[in-house]
Structure formats: structure tokens, C-alpha cells
Amino acid sequence: LLSPYLQLVAGWSPVLMGVMALAVGIPTFLFALGVPKLLPNANPRTIIQAGYGVMAFSFVPMGLALHGSEAGPLMWVGLVIAGAGAGLVSAEASSIVALAVNERDAAQSGGIQTTMRNVGQAIGVAAIGAVLLFGITVNIDNAMADNPTITPEVRAAVAERNITLMGDAQFEATIADIPMDDAEKAELVKLNSDARIQSTITAYVVSAVIILLGLLTTRWITIFKKDEDGKEETIVEETAGEQPFEPVVDREM
């Protein structure tokens, strides 16, 4: 959701995109390692709930950072907050699964979590991308219909074009062959810019809602740690149908 906008619209260079990855990755790394070390007795369910909330909140400064074809300094604030939220979730995501299953399944849980995370990311990219692109088309069509400056002929010609996520210069090139005056062209560029921002903010809202829906799943996190008693109970339950171990004793001693 972020990379295409920052590259195609804001014109960020590959160097800035690399810095963007660091702005997200460093907080993720620090929180993922720091929380278990500094808060070893913290409730893992509370930590994960906080992570979901922080990730959802990160879209607020990101949305406020969008202005025309630019992404303001608040975008960096949102990126750091998003990384912190991801780190909070990562700090406890593996441990809560390992605590909830037996030792054999716990050894396999890491690979399953990674697989499901990749599947979720693929579905999320497709869903949010569809919201973004569909929103741009709908928003610009509605804006042209409500704007008296845009003539019906120009409106029909623009509607036939493939308007996707693009910067102002690329949009002007897309409509360059449509007969219109300069005032009408300038108005179309402004309408496209507004439609692009509105659809991006809508995609942010949908993303935040999806993240917050994850809070509903945290109610099933009920095992926070395994003490000695809990460990013994788990072993008894798993080996209930098996013969107990009986040590060999020399009867002549």
C-alpha cells in the first residue's frame, strides 16, 4: 500500500525507499527483542492487543501526511509507529502458540506461522489494492460529475482511460490527447489528486479495521506461561492412554 504511492506519486527514490524499510524494520527489531527482555512477566495477550492498536493508529499520521503529490514528515512518524506495533505483536506471537500446544506441535508452529503470515500478506495486498484502485476510479468519476467546469465530452473521454495510481505528470500525459482548455486540464489534475488521496485514506481505514479485527481473536489467548504444575498437567493429559514409566529396581538389594 505504501511503496507504490511513495514511488509513483510522491516520487521517492530507491534510496528513500530503503530508508523507509529501515524506519519500519528497526523499531520492529527493537520491540520484538526488547519486550521479552525488559518485560518478561508481561501479559502476552495485553502486549499483542497493544501491538494491534499501535499498528492501526499508525495510519493516522500517514493519512495526515498526504498532500497533493507529496508525503509530509508525518509519514515517517507513521512508519516508525507501524514498526513498533509490528514488533509488539512479533514479540509474543510465537510464544503464545508454543504455550498453547504440546512440545511436538510447538516445534512445527514457527513454520506454520510464517506460511500463514505470507498467505495473509498476499490476500491483504490484493484486497487493499483493489480498494485503492477502485476508489480512485469512483472518486474521480463522481468529482467530474459534480464539477461544472468539466464538460460531458471530456468526462466521457476521461472515463474511458485507465486511471490508476499515478502522479500528476503521468496523469497529464494520460489525458494529453483529449481536447480541452488549460483551465479544464488543471481542474482535472486537481480532481485526480483529491481522488487519489481520498482513496488512499479509505484504504488506510480498511487496513486499520482489518488490524483491529485481530483483537477479536485475542480472547482465546488464555495460557500466559507454563509453570511446573501446568507442565505436569499437560504431560498427564497427553500420556493418559499410555503405560506409565516404571523404573527397574533390583529386588535383591
N, C-alpha and C positions, 0 to 999 in steps of 0.2 A: 504493500500500500504506500509506503514512504518512498522507496527507491525510485519508482517510475515518476512520481510527482517531482521529486527533488532534481532528477536528471532532466526530464523532458520539459518541465515547466520552469522551475527555478534556475535551471542551467548549472547545477552543481557539477564540478569537475570530478574525475575519478579520485583525486587526492582527497577532496572533501567527503566523498562517499566512504573512503577508507576511514577518515576521522569519525564519520557518523557511526560506522561499525564499532569503533573503539568507544565512542560515547555510550553505546548500549552495552558493549561487551565487558568493559572494565567494571561498572557497577554490578553487573550480573555476577562476575567472578568474585568480587569482594564480598557481596552479600551471601552468595552461595557457600563460601568458605568461612566467612566471619560469623554468621548467625549460629551455626552449631558450636563454634569455638567459644564465642562470647556469651551465648545464651544456651548452654547445654541442657538446662532444665525447663526451657520454654515449651509451652503447649504447641505441638506441631500443627494442630488444626487452626489455632489462632494465627500462627505465622503464615500459613497458606492463605487464610482469609484476608490477612493484611496484604499479602502479595497480590491477590486478585484486585483488591481495592486500589492499590497503588498503580497497578498497570492500567486499570480503567481510568483513573484520574489523569494519567499521563497524556490522554488525548485532549484534555482541556487546554494546556499551553500550546500543544501542537496546532489545535484549531485556531487559537488566537494569533498564532504566528503567520497565518496565511494572509497575504495582502497582494492582490493582483497576481503578478508573476514572481513574487518574492516570498521567501520564507525567512521570517524575522528571527531574532536571537532566542525567542521563546521556544523555537523548535529544538534547540539544543537542550533547554531545560526539560522539555517533554521526553527527549531521548534518554537523558540520564535517569529520569523518574521511571520510565518504562524498563530500563535495565535493572534498576533497583527492585522493582516489582517482580521481574522475572527471576532475579537472584533469590528473593524471599521464597518463592514457590520452589525453585530448584533445591534450596537448602533442605527442604523436608519431603519433597515428593517421593524420593526413592526410599527414605526411611519408613514412611507410613505404610508403603506397600510391603516392604520387607517385614515389618512388625505384624502385619495382618495375615500373613501366610506362613506355612511351615518352611523349614530351612531349605528343603529341596526346591520348592517353588520360588523362594526368595532369591536363590542363585540365578534363576531364569528371568526374574522380574525386570532387571535392567534392560535386557534386550527387547522385551515386550513393550516397556515404556517408551523406548526410543522409536520403535516401529509405530506405535500409536501416535507419538508426537509428530512424526513425519506425515502420517496419514492426515492428522488434524490440520497441519500446516498446509498441505495440498488442498484440502477441502476449503479451508479458510481463505486461501489466496483466490480460489475460483469464485467463491461466494461473494467476498468483499469486492473483488474486481468487477463482477457483474453488477453489483450495486453502484459502484463508481461510474462505470461506462454508461449504464442505463440512465443513471441520474443526470449525467451531462447532456445526453440527448433530450430527455424530457424537459429539463430545466431551460435549455436554450430554445426549444420549440415553444414553450409557454411564454418565455420572455419576449420572443419575437411577435407572438400573437397579441401580447398586451402592449407592445410598443408601437405608437402611431408612426414613428419615423421609418420603420421597416415596411416597405411596400409588399403587397401579396406576391408579386413576381419574385422578388429577392427572397422572401420567406420560403417559397416553394423550391427555389434553386438551392438554398442552403440546406433544406430538409433532405434533399437527395444526396448530399455529401456525407462522407463517413467522418463525422466529428467525434474524435476520441480524445484521450488525454494528451494535450499538446500545448505548447507555449503560444504566445501572441504572434510571434513571427511565423510559426508554422501554420497557425490558423489563417493569417492573412494570405499566405501562399495557397492555402486550400481554396479560398474564395476569391482569388485574384482574377479569375476569368469571368466572374459574374458581373454583369453591367450594373453599376451603382455609383453614386457620387461619394466624395470623400467623407462627408458627414455621416452618411449611412454606413460606410465601411467602419469608421471609428466607433459608431454605436454598436455595430455587430461585434467588434473586438471586445468592447466593454461588456456586452451581454455574455459573450463566451467566457470571459474571465470570471464574471459573477457566477455563472452556471457551474464552472469548474470548481470554484471554491465551495459553493453550496453542496455539490455532490460529494466532494471530498469530506466535508464536515459530516454529511449524512453517513458516509462510510465509516468515519470515526465513531459516530454514535452507535452504529450497528456493531462495530467491533467491541466497543465498551460494554454493550448489552450482552454480547456473547461471553465476554470475560466474566461479567457479574453473574451470569447464569451458572458459572462454575461454583459459585458459593452454595448453590443448592446441593451439590454433591458432597460438600464437606460435612454434612450432618452424619454421614456414615463413617467418618473418621472417629473411632471410639477407642482404639488402642494407642496409647501415647508412649508407653515404654514397657519393656519386659523385665519385671523383677524376678527374683528367684522363684517365688510362689507361682507366678503366672507361667513361668517356663516349665515348671514341673507339671502344671495342669495341662499344658499343651501336649507334653510328651505322653501323659496318661491317656489323653483323648485319642492321639494318633496311634497308639500301640495297644488299644483296648482289646483288639481281636487277636493279639499275638501272645505267645507264651512268654512269661516274664523270665528274665535272665537269672539263672541260679548258679552262683559260683561253685566251683569244685572244691570240696573240703576233704581233707584226709581224715577219715573216720578213726584211724588208729592213733592219731595224736591225742 
